[in-house]
Amino acid sequence: MHGSSSLLSTFVTLFVTIGPIETAVIFAGLTTGIHHAERLSLSLRSVAIAGLMLLLFAVGGNTVLSLLHVSLPAFRVAGGMLLFLQALTLTFSSPGLSSINDRERQDAEKAGDIAVFPLAFPLIASPGALSAVVLLTGRAEGWHEGATIIAMIVLCLIITYAAMRVADTLLRLLGQTGADVVGRISGILLAGLAVQFILDGLRGEFPNAFGSA
């Protein structure tokens, strides 16, 4: 990674795949009628659990790939495709990899703790976000770049927690149309980043065909 442009790329990738705005909108719908203190507790616990999952993938994801004999270039292609699918669902405002389907929403609306499911997973620590974390740490050079990625994860989680705390206000300000616009813009940005991951993976597997990085 190189300087501020890579830092911005890392932040945008994590921000889009974690999806603080989408999470806050869904959180507002799932917690309608719940006491304010309980909502704050749910938001804090869900972000903490998701953060633990994301950090585990950041620290141990590439080790697991090695144990499975999956090369990093191969995972870049696979992860890039996964992120591209998420970009398509965001762009066309359909339920994506970081969203929940109708059956999951019905389960979440039943009595019980929703901090783990569906808030922590698959909303915050979505399949796309977990893949993105492994991809980003896999291309990090040195401990300082790895620490920067972890810092960006923490920053995005803080933003997500803040968005969940003001979810009702955010929903009133944006409305469904505003939330869709944010999603479409995020999808376009994520599509470009996903294609770059795929190209990096192909370049790693076939350096002679794609030239040097």
Rosetta constraint file for C-alpha pairs under 8 A:
AtomPair CA 1 CA 6 HARMONIC 5.36 0.50
AtomPair CA 1 CA 7 HARMONIC 7.92 0.50
AtomPair CA 1 CA 139 HARMONIC 7.34 0.50
AtomPair CA 1 CA 140 HARMONIC 6.49 0.50
AtomPair CA 1 CA 141 HARMONIC 7.12 0.50
AtomPair CA 1 CA 145 HARMONIC 7.73 0.50
AtomPair CA 2 CA 6 HARMONIC 5.41 0.50
AtomPair CA 2 CA 7 HARMONIC 7.89 0.50
AtomPair CA 3 CA 7 HARMONIC 6.46 0.50
AtomPair CA 4 CA 8 HARMONIC 6.10 0.50
AtomPair CA 5 CA 9 HARMONIC 6.14 0.50
AtomPair CA 6 CA 10 HARMONIC 6.05 0.50
AtomPair CA 7 CA 11 HARMONIC 6.22 0.50
AtomPair CA 7 CA 148 HARMONIC 7.90 0.50
AtomPair CA 8 CA 12 HARMONIC 6.05 0.50
AtomPair CA 9 CA 13 HARMONIC 6.06 0.50
AtomPair CA 9 CA 193 HARMONIC 7.77 0.50
AtomPair CA 10 CA 14 HARMONIC 6.25 0.50
AtomPair CA 10 CA 136 HARMONIC 7.11 0.50
AtomPair CA 10 CA 149 HARMONIC 6.94 0.50
AtomPair CA 10 CA 152 HARMONIC 7.28 0.50
AtomPair CA 11 CA 15 HARMONIC 5.86 0.50
AtomPair CA 11 CA 152 HARMONIC 5.87 0.50
AtomPair CA 11 CA 153 HARMONIC 7.92 0.50
AtomPair CA 11 CA 156 HARMONIC 7.67 0.50
AtomPair CA 12 CA 16 HARMONIC 5.92 0.50
AtomPair CA 12 CA 189 HARMONIC 7.84 0.50
AtomPair CA 12 CA 190 HARMONIC 7.87 0.50
AtomPair CA 13 CA 17 HARMONIC 6.18 0.50
AtomPair CA 13 CA 132 HARMONIC 7.05 0.50
AtomPair CA 13 CA 190 HARMONIC 6.49 0.50
AtomPair CA 13 CA 193 HARMONIC 7.13 0.50
AtomPair CA 14 CA 18 HARMONIC 5.83 0.50
AtomPair CA 14 CA 129 HARMONIC 6.43 0.50
AtomPair CA 14 CA 132 HARMONIC 6.92 0.50
AtomPair CA 14 CA 133 HARMONIC 7.50 0.50
AtomPair CA 14 CA 152 HARMONIC 7.52 0.50
AtomPair CA 14 CA 153 HARMONIC 6.75 0.50
AtomPair CA 14 CA 156 HARMONIC 6.93 0.50
AtomPair CA 15 CA 19 HARMONIC 5.76 0.50
AtomPair CA 15 CA 20 HARMONIC 7.09 0.50
AtomPair CA 15 CA 156 HARMONIC 5.80 0.50
AtomPair CA 16 CA 20 HARMONIC 7.95 0.50
AtomPair CA 16 CA 186 HARMONIC 5.77 0.50
AtomPair CA 16 CA 187 HARMONIC 7.64 0.50
AtomPair CA 16 CA 190 HARMONIC 6.80 0.50
AtomPair CA 17 CA 83 HARMONIC 7.94 0.50
AtomPair CA 17 CA 86 HARMONIC 7.97 0.50
AtomPair CA 17 CA 98 HARMONIC 7.08 0.50
AtomPair CA 17 CA 126 HARMONIC 7.17 0.50
AtomPair CA 17 CA 128 HARMONIC 5.68 0.50
AtomPair CA 17 CA 129 HARMONIC 4.76 0.50
AtomPair CA 17 CA 132 HARMONIC 7.53 0.50
AtomPair CA 18 CA 98 HARMONIC 7.21 0.50
AtomPair CA 18 CA 123 HARMONIC 7.35 0.50
AtomPair CA 18 CA 124 HARMONIC 5.10 0.50
AtomPair CA 18 CA 125 HARMONIC 6.36 0.50
AtomPair CA 18 CA 126 HARMONIC 6.60 0.50
AtomPair CA 18 CA 128 HARMONIC 7.84 0.50
AtomPair CA 18 CA 129 HARMONIC 5.53 0.50
AtomPair CA 18 CA 156 HARMONIC 7.49 0.50
AtomPair CA 19 CA 23 HARMONIC 6.01 0.50
AtomPair CA 19 CA 98 HARMONIC 7.45 0.50
AtomPair CA 19 CA 123 HARMONIC 7.89 0.50
AtomPair CA 19 CA 124 HARMONIC 6.89 0.50
AtomPair CA 19 CA 160 HARMONIC 7.55 0.50
AtomPair CA 20 CA 24 HARMONIC 6.04 0.50
AtomPair CA 20 CA 124 HARMONIC 7.60 0.50
AtomPair CA 20 CA 156 HARMONIC 7.63 0.50
AtomPair CA 20 CA 157 HARMONIC 7.94 0.50
AtomPair CA 20 CA 159 HARMONIC 6.63 0.50
AtomPair CA 20 CA 160 HARMONIC 4.33 0.50
AtomPair CA 20 CA 161 HARMONIC 7.82 0.50
AtomPair CA 20 CA 163 HARMONIC 6.28 0.50
AtomPair CA 20 CA 164 HARMONIC 7.72 0.50
AtomPair CA 21 CA 25 HARMONIC 6.26 0.50
AtomPair CA 21 CA 160 HARMONIC 7.41 0.50
AtomPair CA 21 CA 163 HARMONIC 6.62 0.50
AtomPair CA 21 CA 179 HARMONIC 7.14 0.50
AtomPair CA 21 CA 182 HARMONIC 7.96 0.50
AtomPair CA 22 CA 26 HARMONIC 6.30 0.50
AtomPair CA 22 CA 99 HARMONIC 7.86 0.50
AtomPair CA 22 CA 179 HARMONIC 7.17 0.50
AtomPair CA 22 CA 183 HARMONIC 7.70 0.50
AtomPair CA 23 CA 27 HARMONIC 5.90 0.50
AtomPair CA 23 CA 99 HARMONIC 8.00 0.50
AtomPair CA 23 CA 119 HARMONIC 7.69 0.50
AtomPair CA 23 CA 123 HARMONIC 6.13 0.50
AtomPair CA 23 CA 124 HARMONIC 6.75 0.50
AtomPair CA 23 CA 160 HARMONIC 7.41 0.50
AtomPair CA 23 CA 164 HARMONIC 7.25 0.50
AtomPair CA 24 CA 28 HARMONIC 6.09 0.50
AtomPair CA 24 CA 160 HARMONIC 7.34 0.50
AtomPair CA 24 CA 163 HARMONIC 5.61 0.50
AtomPair CA 24 CA 164 HARMONIC 4.57 0.50
AtomPair CA 24 CA 166 HARMONIC 7.94 0.50
AtomPair CA 24 CA 167 HARMONIC 5.06 0.50
AtomPair CA 24 CA 170 HARMONIC 7.84 0.50
AtomPair CA 25 CA 29 HARMONIC 6.61 0.50
AtomPair CA 25 CA 164 HARMONIC 7.98 0.50
AtomPair CA 25 CA 167 HARMONIC 6.24 0.50
AtomPair CA 25 CA 168 HARMONIC 7.86 0.50
AtomPair CA 25 CA 170 HARMONIC 7.74 0.50
AtomPair CA 25 CA 171 HARMONIC 6.14 0.50
AtomPair CA 25 CA 179 HARMONIC 7.95 0.50
AtomPair CA 26 CA 30 HARMONIC 6.22 0.50
AtomPair CA 27 CA 31 HARMONIC 6.07 0.50
AtomPair CA 27 CA 119 HARMONIC 7.49 0.50
AtomPair CA 27 CA 164 HARMONIC 6.70 0.50
AtomPair CA 27 CA 167 HARMONIC 7.15 0.50
AtomPair CA 28 CA 32 HARMONIC 6.19 0.50
AtomPair CA 28 CA 164 HARMONIC 7.56 0.50
AtomPair CA 28 CA 167 HARMONIC 5.55 0.50
AtomPair CA 28 CA 168 HARMONIC 5.96 0.50
AtomPair CA 28 CA 171 HARMONIC 7.78 0.50
AtomPair CA 30 CA 105 HARMONIC 7.85 0.50
AtomPair CA 30 CA 108 HARMONIC 7.18 0.50
AtomPair CA 30 CA 109 HARMONIC 6.30 0.50
AtomPair CA 31 CA 39 HARMONIC 6.81 0.50
AtomPair CA 34 CA 38 HARMONIC 6.65 0.50
AtomPair CA 34 CA 39 HARMONIC 6.50 0.50
AtomPair CA 35 CA 39 HARMONIC 6.35 0.50
AtomPair CA 36 CA 40 HARMONIC 6.35 0.50
AtomPair CA 37 CA 41 HARMONIC 6.31 0.50
AtomPair CA 38 CA 42 HARMONIC 6.13 0.50
AtomPair CA 39 CA 43 HARMONIC 6.14 0.50
AtomPair CA 39 CA 165 HARMONIC 7.88 0.50
AtomPair CA 40 CA 44 HARMONIC 6.17 0.50
AtomPair CA 40 CA 165 HARMONIC 6.48 0.50
AtomPair CA 41 CA 45 HARMONIC 6.12 0.50
AtomPair CA 42 CA 46 HARMONIC 5.97 0.50
AtomPair CA 42 CA 114 HARMONIC 7.41 0.50
AtomPair CA 42 CA 115 HARMONIC 5.44 0.50
AtomPair CA 43 CA 47 HARMONIC 6.14 0.50
AtomPair CA 43 CA 115 HARMONIC 7.17 0.50
AtomPair CA 43 CA 161 HARMONIC 6.28 0.50
AtomPair CA 43 CA 164 HARMONIC 6.29 0.50
AtomPair CA 43 CA 165 HARMONIC 7.16 0.50
AtomPair CA 44 CA 48 HARMONIC 6.14 0.50
AtomPair CA 44 CA 161 HARMONIC 6.65 0.50
AtomPair CA 45 CA 49 HARMONIC 6.11 0.50
AtomPair CA 45 CA 115 HARMONIC 6.04 0.50
AtomPair CA 46 CA 50 HARMONIC 6.07 0.50
AtomPair CA 46 CA 115 HARMONIC 4.47 0.50
AtomPair CA 46 CA 116 HARMONIC 5.93 0.50
AtomPair CA 46 CA 119 HARMONIC 5.76 0.50
AtomPair CA 46 CA 120 HARMONIC 4.68 0.50
AtomPair CA 47 CA 51 HARMONIC 5.87 0.50
AtomPair CA 47 CA 120 HARMONIC 6.25 0.50
AtomPair CA 47 CA 124 HARMONIC 7.25 0.50
AtomPair CA 47 CA 157 HARMONIC 6.41 0.50
AtomPair CA 47 CA 160 HARMONIC 7.51 0.50
AtomPair CA 47 CA 161 HARMONIC 6.42 0.50
AtomPair CA 48 CA 52 HARMONIC 6.25 0.50
AtomPair CA 49 CA 53 HARMONIC 6.44 0.50
AtomPair CA 49 CA 115 HARMONIC 7.99 0.50
AtomPair CA 49 CA 116 HARMONIC 6.90 0.50
AtomPair CA 49 CA 120 HARMONIC 6.00 0.50
AtomPair CA 50 CA 54 HARMONIC 6.18 0.50
AtomPair CA 50 CA 120 HARMONIC 4.66 0.50
AtomPair CA 50 CA 121 HARMONIC 6.78 0.50
AtomPair CA 50 CA 124 HARMONIC 6.09 0.50
AtomPair CA 50 CA 125 HARMONIC 5.09 0.50
AtomPair CA 51 CA 55 HARMONIC 6.04 0.50
AtomPair CA 51 CA 125 HARMONIC 7.43 0.50
AtomPair CA 51 CA 153 HARMONIC 7.73 0.50
AtomPair CA 51 CA 154 HARMONIC 7.38 0.50
AtomPair CA 51 CA 157 HARMONIC 6.89 0.50
AtomPair CA 52 CA 56 HARMONIC 6.10 0.50
AtomPair CA 53 CA 57 HARMONIC 6.34 0.50
AtomPair CA 53 CA 125 HARMONIC 6.89 0.50
AtomPair CA 54 CA 58 HARMONIC 6.14 0.50
AtomPair CA 54 CA 125 HARMONIC 6.39 0.50
AtomPair CA 54 CA 129 HARMONIC 7.71 0.50
AtomPair CA 54 CA 130 HARMONIC 6.01 0.50
AtomPair CA 54 CA 133 HARMONIC 6.93 0.50
AtomPair CA 54 CA 153 HARMONIC 7.70 0.50
AtomPair CA 55 CA 59 HARMONIC 6.09 0.50
AtomPair CA 55 CA 150 HARMONIC 7.15 0.50
AtomPair CA 55 CA 153 HARMONIC 7.94 0.50
AtomPair CA 56 CA 60 HARMONIC 5.75 0.50
AtomPair CA 56 CA 61 HARMONIC 7.19 0.50
AtomPair CA 57 CA 61 HARMONIC 4.46 0.50
AtomPair CA 57 CA 62 HARMONIC 7.97 0.50
AtomPair CA 57 CA 130 HARMONIC 6.52 0.50
AtomPair CA 57 CA 133 HARMONIC 6.65 0.50
AtomPair CA 57 CA 134 HARMONIC 6.19 0.50
AtomPair CA 58 CA 62 HARMONIC 7.90 0.50
AtomPair CA 58 CA 133 HARMONIC 5.54 0.50
AtomPair CA 58 CA 134 HARMONIC 5.64 0.50
AtomPair CA 58 CA 137 HARMONIC 6.13 0.50
AtomPair CA 58 CA 150 HARMONIC 7.43 0.50
AtomPair CA 59 CA 137 HARMONIC 8.00 0.50
AtomPair CA 60 CA 64 HARMONIC 6.34 0.50
AtomPair CA 61 CA 65 HARMONIC 6.44 0.50
AtomPair CA 61 CA 134 HARMONIC 5.56 0.50
AtomPair CA 62 CA 66 HARMONIC 6.29 0.50
AtomPair CA 62 CA 72 HARMONIC 7.69 0.50
AtomPair CA 62 CA 134 HARMONIC 6.50 0.50
AtomPair CA 62 CA 137 HARMONIC 7.89 0.50
AtomPair CA 62 CA 138 HARMONIC 6.49 0.50
AtomPair CA 63 CA 67 HARMONIC 6.33 0.50
AtomPair CA 64 CA 68 HARMONIC 6.23 0.50
AtomPair CA 65 CA 69 HARMONIC 6.05 0.50
AtomPair CA 65 CA 70 HARMONIC 5.06 0.50
AtomPair CA 65 CA 71 HARMONIC 6.88 0.50
AtomPair CA 65 CA 72 HARMONIC 7.50 0.50
AtomPair CA 66 CA 70 HARMONIC 5.93 0.50
AtomPair CA 66 CA 71 HARMONIC 6.98 0.50
AtomPair CA 70 CA 74 HARMONIC 6.66 0.50
AtomPair CA 70 CA 75 HARMONIC 6.87 0.50
AtomPair CA 71 CA 75 HARMONIC 6.38 0.50
AtomPair CA 72 CA 76 HARMONIC 6.05 0.50
AtomPair CA 72 CA 135 HARMONIC 7.98 0.50
AtomPair CA 72 CA 138 HARMONIC 6.87 0.50
AtomPair CA 72 CA 201 HARMONIC 7.41 0.50
AtomPair CA 73 CA 77 HARMONIC 6.44 0.50
AtomPair CA 73 CA 200 HARMONIC 7.10 0.50
AtomPair CA 73 CA 201 HARMONIC 3.94 0.50
AtomPair CA 73 CA 202 HARMONIC 6.64 0.50
AtomPair CA 73 CA 203 HARMONIC 7.91 0.50
AtomPair CA 73 CA 204 HARMONIC 5.45 0.50
AtomPair CA 73 CA 205 HARMONIC 6.05 0.50
AtomPair CA 74 CA 78 HARMONIC 6.35 0.50
AtomPair CA 74 CA 201 HARMONIC 6.05 0.50
AtomPair CA 74 CA 202 HARMONIC 7.79 0.50
AtomPair CA 74 CA 205 HARMONIC 7.48 0.50
AtomPair CA 75 CA 79 HARMONIC 5.62 0.50
AtomPair CA 75 CA 135 HARMONIC 7.57 0.50
AtomPair CA 75 CA 201 HARMONIC 7.41 0.50
AtomPair CA 76 CA 80 HARMONIC 5.69 0.50
AtomPair CA 76 CA 135 HARMONIC 6.19 0.50
AtomPair CA 76 CA 197 HARMONIC 5.56 0.50
AtomPair CA 76 CA 198 HARMONIC 5.80 0.50
AtomPair CA 76 CA 200 HARMONIC 7.08 0.50
AtomPair CA 76 CA 201 HARMONIC 4.91 0.50
AtomPair CA 77 CA 81 HARMONIC 6.22 0.50
AtomPair CA 77 CA 197 HARMONIC 6.51 0.50
AtomPair CA 77 CA 198 HARMONIC 4.33 0.50
AtomPair CA 77 CA 199 HARMONIC 7.48 0.50
AtomPair CA 77 CA 200 HARMONIC 7.85 0.50
AtomPair CA 77 CA 201 HARMONIC 5.18 0.50
AtomPair CA 77 CA 202 HARMONIC 6.89 0.50
AtomPair CA 78 CA 82 HARMONIC 6.34 0.50
AtomPair CA 78 CA 198 HARMONIC 7.57 0.50
AtomPair CA 79 CA 83 HARMONIC 6.16 0.50
AtomPair CA 79 CA 128 HARMONIC 7.83 0.50
AtomPair CA 79 CA 131 HARMONIC 5.73 0.50
AtomPair CA 79 CA 132 HARMONIC 7.07 0.50
AtomPair CA 79 CA 135 HARMONIC 7.15 0.50
AtomPair CA 79 CA 194 HARMONIC 7.87 0.50
AtomPair CA 79 CA 197 HARMONIC 7.62 0.50
AtomPair CA 79 CA 198 HARMONIC 7.80 0.50
AtomPair CA 80 CA 84 HARMONIC 6.04 0.50
AtomPair CA 80 CA 193 HARMONIC 7.97 0.50
AtomPair CA 80 CA 194 HARMONIC 4.49 0.50
AtomPair CA 80 CA 195 HARMONIC 6.27 0.50
AtomPair CA 80 CA 196 HARMONIC 7.67 0.50
AtomPair CA 80 CA 197 HARMONIC 5.17 0.50
AtomPair CA 80 CA 198 HARMONIC 5.08 0.50
AtomPair CA 81 CA 85 HARMONIC 6.28 0.50
AtomPair CA 81 CA 194 HARMONIC 6.74 0.50
AtomPair CA 81 CA 195 HARMONIC 7.76 0.50
AtomPair CA 81 CA 198 HARMONIC 7.08 0.50
AtomPair CA 82 CA 86 HARMONIC 6.47 0.50
AtomPair CA 82 CA 128 HARMONIC 6.49 0.50
AtomPair CA 82 CA 131 HARMONIC 7.92 0.50
AtomPair CA 83 CA 87 HARMONIC 6.13 0.50
AtomPair CA 83 CA 128 HARMONIC 5.66 0.50
AtomPair CA 83 CA 131 HARMONIC 7.92 0.50
AtomPair CA 83 CA 132 HARMONIC 7.63 0.50
AtomPair CA 83 CA 190 HARMONIC 7.05 0.50
AtomPair CA 83 CA 191 HARMONIC 7.26 0.50
AtomPair CA 83 CA 194 HARMONIC 5.50 0.50
AtomPair CA 84 CA 88 HARMONIC 6.27 0.50
AtomPair CA 84 CA 190 HARMONIC 6.98 0.50
AtomPair CA 84 CA 191 HARMONIC 5.24 0.50
AtomPair CA 84 CA 194 HARMONIC 5.30 0.50
AtomPair CA 84 CA 195 HARMONIC 7.14 0.50
AtomPair CA 85 CA 89 HARMONIC 6.44 0.50
AtomPair CA 85 CA 97 HARMONIC 7.90 0.50
AtomPair CA 86 CA 90 HARMONIC 6.21 0.50
AtomPair CA 86 CA 96 HARMONIC 5.62 0.50
AtomPair CA 86 CA 97 HARMONIC 5.58 0.50
AtomPair CA 86 CA 98 HARMONIC 7.69 0.50
AtomPair CA 86 CA 128 HARMONIC 6.96 0.50
AtomPair CA 86 CA 187 HARMONIC 7.38 0.50
AtomPair CA 87 CA 91 HARMONIC 6.02 0.50
AtomPair CA 87 CA 186 HARMONIC 7.48 0.50
AtomPair CA 87 CA 187 HARMONIC 4.14 0.50
AtomPair CA 87 CA 188 HARMONIC 6.55 0.50
AtomPair CA 87 CA 189 HARMONIC 7.91 0.50
AtomPair CA 87 CA 190 HARMONIC 5.44 0.50
AtomPair CA 87 CA 191 HARMONIC 5.17 0.50
AtomPair CA 88 CA 92 HARMONIC 6.15 0.50
AtomPair CA 88 CA 187 HARMONIC 6.34 0.50
AtomPair CA 88 CA 191 HARMONIC 7.39 0.50
AtomPair CA 89 CA 93 HARMONIC 5.82 0.50
AtomPair CA 89 CA 94 HARMONIC 5.00 0.50
AtomPair CA 89 CA 95 HARMONIC 6.26 0.50
AtomPair CA 89 CA 96 HARMONIC 4.96 0.50
AtomPair CA 89 CA 97 HARMONIC 7.83 0.50
AtomPair CA 89 CA 187 HARMONIC 7.43 0.50
AtomPair CA 90 CA 94 HARMONIC 6.39 0.50
AtomPair CA 90 CA 95 HARMONIC 7.60 0.50
AtomPair CA 90 CA 96 HARMONIC 6.45 0.50
AtomPair CA 90 CA 183 HARMONIC 5.14 0.50
AtomPair CA 90 CA 184 HARMONIC 5.43 0.50
AtomPair CA 90 CA 186 HARMONIC 6.95 0.50
AtomPair CA 90 CA 187 HARMONIC 4.75 0.50
AtomPair CA 91 CA 183 HARMONIC 6.34 0.50
AtomPair CA 91 CA 184 HARMONIC 3.98 0.50
AtomPair CA 91 CA 185 HARMONIC 6.97 0.50
AtomPair CA 91 CA 186 HARMONIC 7.40 0.50
AtomPair CA 91 CA 187 HARMONIC 4.62 0.50
AtomPair CA 91 CA 188 HARMONIC 6.35 0.50
AtomPair CA 92 CA 184 HARMONIC 6.68 0.50
AtomPair CA 93 CA 180 HARMONIC 6.05 0.50
AtomPair CA 93 CA 183 HARMONIC 6.77 0.50
AtomPair CA 93 CA 184 HARMONIC 6.72 0.50
AtomPair CA 95 CA 99 HARMONIC 5.58 0.50
AtomPair CA 95 CA 100 HARMONIC 6.90 0.50
AtomPair CA 95 CA 101 HARMONIC 7.02 0.50
AtomPair CA 96 CA 100 HARMONIC 7.67 0.50
AtomPair CA 97 CA 122 HARMONIC 7.71 0.50
AtomPair CA 97 CA 126 HARMONIC 6.53 0.50
AtomPair CA 97 CA 127 HARMONIC 6.43 0.50
AtomPair CA 97 CA 128 HARMONIC 6.42 0.50
AtomPair CA 98 CA 122 HARMONIC 5.74 0.50
AtomPair CA 98 CA 123 HARMONIC 4.91 0.50
AtomPair CA 98 CA 124 HARMONIC 7.00 0.50
AtomPair CA 98 CA 125 HARMONIC 7.78 0.50
AtomPair CA 98 CA 126 HARMONIC 4.78 0.50
AtomPair CA 98 CA 127 HARMONIC 6.90 0.50
AtomPair CA 98 CA 128 HARMONIC 6.88 0.50
AtomPair CA 98 CA 129 HARMONIC 8.00 0.50
AtomPair CA 99 CA 122 HARMONIC 6.70 0.50
AtomPair CA 99 CA 123 HARMONIC 5.56 0.50
AtomPair CA 99 CA 126 HARMONIC 7.96 0.50
AtomPair CA 100 CA 104 HARMONIC 5.82 0.50
AtomPair CA 100 CA 105 HARMONIC 6.38 0.50
AtomPair CA 100 CA 118 HARMONIC 7.33 0.50
AtomPair CA 100 CA 122 HARMONIC 7.06 0.50
AtomPair CA 100 CA 123 HARMONIC 7.13 0.50
AtomPair CA 101 CA 105 HARMONIC 6.21 0.50
AtomPair CA 102 CA 106 HARMONIC 6.22 0.50
AtomPair CA 103 CA 107 HARMONIC 6.33 0.50
AtomPair CA 104 CA 108 HARMONIC 6.13 0.50
AtomPair CA 104 CA 118 HARMONIC 7.28 0.50
AtomPair CA 105 CA 109 HARMONIC 6.23 0.50
AtomPair CA 105 CA 118 HARMONIC 7.96 0.50
AtomPair CA 106 CA 110 HARMONIC 6.73 0.50
AtomPair CA 108 CA 112 HARMONIC 7.85 0.50
AtomPair CA 108 CA 114 HARMONIC 6.05 0.50
AtomPair CA 108 CA 117 HARMONIC 7.24 0.50
AtomPair CA 108 CA 118 HARMONIC 6.58 0.50
AtomPair CA 113 CA 117 HARMONIC 7.89 0.50
AtomPair CA 114 CA 118 HARMONIC 5.95 0.50
AtomPair CA 114 CA 119 HARMONIC 6.24 0.50
AtomPair CA 115 CA 119 HARMONIC 5.31 0.50
AtomPair CA 115 CA 120 HARMONIC 6.03 0.50
AtomPair CA 116 CA 120 HARMONIC 4.86 0.50
AtomPair CA 116 CA 121 HARMONIC 6.24 0.50
AtomPair CA 117 CA 121 HARMONIC 5.50 0.50
AtomPair CA 117 CA 122 HARMONIC 7.08 0.50
AtomPair CA 118 CA 122 HARMONIC 5.67 0.50
AtomPair CA 118 CA 123 HARMONIC 6.16 0.50
AtomPair CA 119 CA 123 HARMONIC 5.19 0.50
AtomPair CA 119 CA 124 HARMONIC 6.32 0.50
AtomPair CA 120 CA 124 HARMONIC 5.16 0.50
AtomPair CA 120 CA 125 HARMONIC 5.82 0.50
AtomPair CA 121 CA 125 HARMONIC 5.20 0.50
AtomPair CA 121 CA 126 HARMONIC 5.91 0.50
AtomPair CA 122 CA 126 HARMONIC 4.46 0.50
AtomPair CA 122 CA 127 HARMONIC 6.94 0.50
AtomPair CA 124 CA 129 HARMONIC 7.74 0.50
AtomPair CA 125 CA 129 HARMONIC 5.77 0.50
AtomPair CA 125 CA 130 HARMONIC 6.20 0.50
AtomPair CA 126 CA 130 HARMONIC 6.17 0.50
AtomPair CA 127 CA 131 HARMONIC 6.10 0.50
AtomPair CA 128 CA 132 HARMONIC 6.03 0.50
AtomPair CA 129 CA 133 HARMONIC 6.19 0.50
AtomPair CA 130 CA 134 HARMONIC 6.57 0.50
AtomPair CA 131 CA 135 HARMONIC 6.22 0.50
AtomPair CA 132 CA 136 HARMONIC 6.02 0.50
AtomPair CA 133 CA 137 HARMONIC 6.15 0.50
AtomPair CA 134 CA 138 HARMONIC 5.90 0.50
AtomPair CA 135 CA 139 HARMONIC 6.61 0.50
AtomPair CA 135 CA 197 HARMONIC 7.88 0.50
AtomPair CA 136 CA 140 HARMONIC 6.43 0.50
AtomPair CA 136 CA 149 HARMONIC 7.28 0.50
AtomPair CA 137 CA 146 HARMONIC 6.01 0.50
AtomPair CA 137 CA 149 HARMONIC 6.99 0.50
AtomPair CA 140 CA 145 HARMONIC 5.46 0.50
AtomPair CA 140 CA 146 HARMONIC 5.77 0.50
AtomPair CA 141 CA 145 HARMONIC 5.99 0.50
AtomPair CA 141 CA 146 HARMONIC 7.36 0.50
AtomPair CA 142 CA 146 HARMONIC 6.61 0.50
AtomPair CA 143 CA 147 HARMONIC 6.05 0.50
AtomPair CA 144 CA 148 HARMONIC 6.19 0.50
AtomPair CA 145 CA 149 HARMONIC 6.35 0.50
AtomPair CA 146 CA 150 HARMONIC 6.42 0.50
AtomPair CA 147 CA 151 HARMONIC 6.14 0.50
AtomPair CA 148 CA 152 HARMONIC 6.24 0.50
AtomPair CA 149 CA 153 HARMONIC 6.27 0.50
AtomPair CA 150 CA 154 HARMONIC 6.30 0.50
AtomPair CA 151 CA 155 HARMONIC 6.16 0.50
AtomPair CA 152 CA 156 HARMONIC 6.15 0.50
AtomPair CA 153 CA 157 HARMONIC 6.22 0.50
AtomPair CA 154 CA 158 HARMONIC 6.18 0.50
AtomPair CA 155 CA 159 HARMONIC 6.30 0.50
AtomPair CA 156 CA 160 HARMONIC 6.11 0.50
AtomPair CA 157 CA 161 HARMONIC 6.12 0.50
AtomPair CA 158 CA 162 HARMONIC 6.16 0.50
AtomPair CA 159 CA 163 HARMONIC 6.08 0.50
AtomPair CA 160 CA 164 HARMONIC 6.18 0.50
AtomPair CA 161 CA 165 HARMONIC 6.25 0.50
AtomPair CA 162 CA 166 HARMONIC 6.53 0.50
AtomPair CA 163 CA 167 HARMONIC 5.66 0.50
AtomPair CA 163 CA 170 HARMONIC 7.34 0.50
AtomPair CA 166 CA 170 HARMONIC 6.03 0.50
AtomPair CA 167 CA 171 HARMONIC 6.01 0.50
AtomPair CA 168 CA 172 HARMONIC 6.25 0.50
AtomPair CA 169 CA 173 HARMONIC 6.17 0.50
AtomPair CA 170 CA 174 HARMONIC 6.03 0.50
AtomPair CA 170 CA 175 HARMONIC 7.95 0.50
AtomPair CA 171 CA 175 HARMONIC 5.24 0.50
AtomPair CA 171 CA 176 HARMONIC 7.44 0.50
AtomPair CA 171 CA 179 HARMONIC 7.96 0.50
AtomPair CA 174 CA 178 HARMONIC 4.39 0.50
AtomPair CA 174 CA 179 HARMONIC 5.86 0.50
AtomPair CA 175 CA 179 HARMONIC 6.30 0.50
AtomPair CA 176 CA 180 HARMONIC 6.16 0.50
AtomPair CA 177 CA 181 HARMONIC 6.28 0.50
AtomPair CA 178 CA 182 HARMONIC 6.33 0.50
AtomPair CA 179 CA 183 HARMONIC 6.22 0.50
AtomPair CA 180 CA 184 HARMONIC 6.14 0.50
AtomPair CA 181 CA 185 HARMONIC 6.28 0.50
AtomPair CA 182 CA 186 HARMONIC 6.11 0.50
AtomPair CA 183 CA 187 HARMONIC 6.02 0.50
AtomPair CA 184 CA 188 HARMONIC 6.37 0.50
AtomPair CA 185 CA 189 HARMONIC 6.46 0.50
AtomPair CA 186 CA 190 HARMONIC 6.05 0.50
AtomPair CA 187 CA 191 HARMONIC 6.03 0.50
AtomPair CA 188 CA 192 HARMONIC 6.70 0.50
AtomPair CA 189 CA 193 HARMONIC 6.54 0.50
AtomPair CA 190 CA 194 HARMONIC 5.95 0.50
AtomPair CA 191 CA 195 HARMONIC 6.26 0.50
AtomPair CA 192 CA 196 HARMONIC 6.33 0.50
AtomPair CA 193 CA 197 HARMONIC 6.38 0.50
AtomPair CA 194 CA 198 HARMONIC 6.40 0.50
AtomPair CA 195 CA 199 HARMONIC 6.18 0.50
AtomPair CA 196 CA 200 HARMONIC 6.09 0.50
AtomPair CA 197 CA 201 HARMONIC 6.20 0.50
AtomPair CA 198 CA 202 HARMONIC 6.23 0.50
AtomPair CA 199 CA 203 HARMONIC 5.97 0.50
AtomPair CA 200 CA 204 HARMONIC 6.11 0.50
AtomPair CA 200 CA 213 HARMONIC 7.60 0.50
AtomPair CA 201 CA 205 HARMONIC 6.32 0.50
AtomPair CA 202 CA 206 HARMONIC 5.82 0.50
AtomPair CA 202 CA 207 HARMONIC 7.72 0.50
AtomPair CA 202 CA 210 HARMONIC 7.47 0.50
AtomPair CA 203 CA 207 HARMONIC 4.92 0.50
AtomPair CA 203 CA 209 HARMONIC 7.48 0.50
AtomPair CA 203 CA 210 HARMONIC 5.24 0.50
AtomPair CA 203 CA 211 HARMONIC 6.94 0.50
AtomPair CA 203 CA 212 HARMONIC 7.33 0.50
AtomPair CA 203 CA 213 HARMONIC 7.03 0.50
AtomPair CA 206 CA 210 HARMONIC 6.35 0.50
AtomPair CA 207 CA 211 HARMONIC 5.30 0.50
AtomPair CA 207 CA 212 HARMONIC 6.04 0.50
AtomPair CA 208 CA 212 HARMONIC 7.61 0.50
